[in-house]
């Protein structure tokens, strides 16, 4: 696992069926962006700095996995796109066929894309869904998505909650 996203604990998640599962949890520290602020901040999302790049937390998570040899996308479920970058303009790339099939099976079982974990990564046959959390918690829609993914055969080990915070100044 990538050092910055290495799970150091777990979090219990109650699924809508009433079943409880345990999901790996990482608690990375990210540096706050100190450079010029862009016009578009995706409705006020916090800006982070990762290796000199201005990113949102979802892209910091994606970049960390990419540096470790994974491929992936930030799943922007609000705009129905698969992002690999955001500035100067958002860059959306389709999922590869195999990953799209997995995603479509989960979406069909969940009844939609709402609640999908933020980042979908893959390396070889390994899949990983990571959910970025700053000051919020797992929502009912995310529990529904997680349960649908489990129901279509994605193992619990393929999920990660990333409860991040800013480094102290």
C-alpha positions as CSV (number, residue, x, y, z in Angstrom):
1,X,0.0,0.0,0.0
2,X,1.1,3.5,-0.6
3,X,2.8,4.9,2.5
4,X,0.6,8.1,2.8
5,X,-2.5,6.0,2.3
6,X,-1.5,3.0,4.4
7,X,-4.5,2.0,6.6
8,X,-3.7,2.5,10.2
9,X,-7.1,1.7,11.5
10,X,-10.6,0.5,10.4
11,X,-14.1,1.9,10.5
12,X,-17.3,0.1,11.0
13,X,-19.9,0.8,8.4
14,X,-23.6,-0.1,8.8
15,X,-25.1,-1.1,5.5
16,X,-28.7,-0.3,4.7
17,X,-29.6,-4.0,5.1
18,X,-28.5,-3.7,8.8
19,X,-25.3,-5.7,8.2
20,X,-22.1,-4.2,9.6
21,X,-18.7,-4.4,7.9
22,X,-15.2,-3.1,8.7
23,X,-13.5,-1.0,6.1
24,X,-9.7,-0.1,6.2
25,X,-9.1,3.5,7.1
26,X,-6.1,5.8,6.3
27,X,-5.6,9.1,8.0
28,X,-3.1,11.1,5.9
29,X,-2.0,14.7,6.4
30,X,-2.0,16.9,3.4
31,X,-0.5,20.3,2.9
32,X,-2.9,23.2,2.3
33,X,-2.4,25.0,-1.0
34,X,-0.6,28.3,-0.5
35,X,-0.5,29.5,-4.1
36,X,-2.8,31.6,-6.1
37,X,-6.4,30.5,-5.8
38,X,-8.2,29.4,-9.0
39,X,-11.5,30.8,-10.1
40,X,-13.1,27.3,-10.0
41,X,-12.9,25.5,-6.7
42,X,-15.8,23.0,-7.3
43,X,-18.1,24.8,-5.0
44,X,-15.5,25.7,-2.4
45,X,-13.7,22.3,-2.0
46,X,-10.5,22.7,0.0
47,X,-7.3,22.9,-2.1
48,X,-4.3,20.8,-1.3
49,X,-0.7,20.8,-2.5
50,X,0.8,17.5,-3.5
51,X,4.3,17.5,-5.0
52,X,3.9,21.1,-6.0
53,X,0.6,20.5,-7.7
54,X,-2.7,22.1,-6.7
55,X,-5.3,19.4,-6.2
56,X,-8.5,18.5,-4.5
57,X,-8.3,15.6,-2.0
58,X,-9.7,13.2,-4.5
59,X,-6.9,14.0,-6.9
60,X,-4.3,13.8,-4.2
61,X,-5.6,10.3,-3.4
62,X,-5.6,9.4,-7.1
63,X,-2.0,10.8,-7.6
64,X,-0.8,8.8,-4.7
65,X,-2.0,5.6,-6.2
66,X,-0.7,6.5,-9.6
67,X,2.8,7.1,-8.1
68,X,2.6,3.5,-6.8
69,X,1.7,2.1,-10.3
70,X,-2.0,2.1,-10.2
71,X,-4.3,3.7,-12.7
72,X,-7.6,5.3,-11.8
73,X,-10.2,8.1,-11.9
74,X,-11.8,10.5,-9.6
75,X,-15.5,9.6,-10.0
76,X,-17.3,12.9,-10.2
77,X,-20.8,11.5,-9.7
78,X,-22.5,14.9,-9.7
79,X,-21.3,15.6,-13.3
80,X,-21.2,11.9,-14.4
81,X,-17.5,12.0,-15.5
82,X,-14.3,10.2,-14.7
83,X,-11.6,12.8,-14.0
84,X,-7.9,12.6,-14.1
85,X,-7.2,16.3,-13.7
86,X,-9.1,19.5,-13.0
87,X,-7.0,22.6,-14.0
88,X,-6.8,24.5,-16.2
89,X,-9.9,22.6,-17.4
90,X,-11.4,19.3,-16.1
91,X,-10.0,16.3,-17.9
92,X,-12.4,13.4,-18.1
93,X,-11.3,10.0,-19.5
94,X,-13.5,7.0,-20.0
95,X,-12.9,3.9,-17.8
96,X,-11.3,0.9,-19.5
97,X,-13.8,-1.7,-20.7
98,X,-13.2,-4.1,-17.8
99,X,-13.5,-1.4,-15.1
100,X,-16.5,0.1,-16.8
101,X,-18.2,-3.3,-16.7
102,X,-17.5,-3.6,-12.9
103,X,-18.7,0.0,-12.4
104,X,-21.9,-0.6,-14.4
105,X,-22.7,-3.8,-12.4
106,X,-22.4,-1.9,-9.1
107,X,-24.4,1.1,-10.5
108,X,-27.1,-1.2,-11.7
109,X,-27.3,-3.0,-8.3
110,X,-27.2,0.3,-6.4
111,X,-29.9,1.9,-8.5
112,X,-27.6,4.7,-9.7
113,X,-24.2,6.4,-9.4
114,X,-25.0,8.4,-6.2
115,X,-22.9,7.4,-3.3
116,X,-20.1,5.9,-5.4
117,X,-16.8,6.2,-3.6
118,X,-14.7,9.1,-4.8
119,X,-11.7,7.3,-6.4
120,X,-11.7,4.1,-8.4
121,X,-8.2,2.6,-9.0
122,X,-6.9,-0.6,-10.5
123,X,-3.6,-2.4,-11.0
124,X,-3.7,-5.7,-12.8
125,X,-6.7,-7.6,-11.4
126,X,-6.7,-5.5,-8.1
127,X,-9.5,-2.9,-7.7
128,X,-9.8,-0.3,-5.1
129,X,-12.5,2.2,-4.2
130,X,-11.4,5.1,-1.9
131,X,-13.7,7.5,-0.2
132,X,-12.3,10.9,0.8
133,X,-13.5,12.3,4.1
134,X,-12.6,15.6,5.7
135,X,-15.3,16.8,8.1
136,X,-18.1,14.4,7.1
137,X,-19.0,10.8,7.6
138,X,-20.2,7.9,5.4
139,X,-23.6,8.8,4.0
140,X,-26.6,6.4,3.4
141,X,-26.0,6.6,-0.3
142,X,-22.4,5.6,0.2
143,X,-23.6,2.6,2.4
144,X,-26.0,1.7,-0.4
145,X,-23.2,1.8,-3.0
146,X,-20.8,-0.1,-0.8
147,X,-23.4,-2.8,-0.2
148,X,-24.2,-3.1,-3.9
149,X,-20.4,-3.5,-4.7
150,X,-20.1,-6.2,-2.1
151,X,-23.3,-7.9,-3.5
152,X,-21.7,-8.1,-7.0
153,X,-18.6,-9.7,-5.6
154,X,-16.1,-6.9,-4.8
155,X,-14.3,-7.9,-1.6
156,X,-14.3,-5.7,1.5
157,X,-10.5,-5.4,1.1
158,X,-11.1,-3.3,-2.1
159,X,-12.4,-0.4,-0.1
160,X,-10.6,2.4,1.7
161,X,-11.8,5.3,3.7
162,X,-9.4,8.2,3.6
163,X,-10.1,10.5,6.6
164,X,-7.6,13.2,5.8
165,X,-6.7,16.5,7.5
166,X,-4.4,19.4,6.9
167,X,-0.9,19.4,8.3
168,X,-0.4,21.9,11.1
169,X,1.2,25.1,9.8
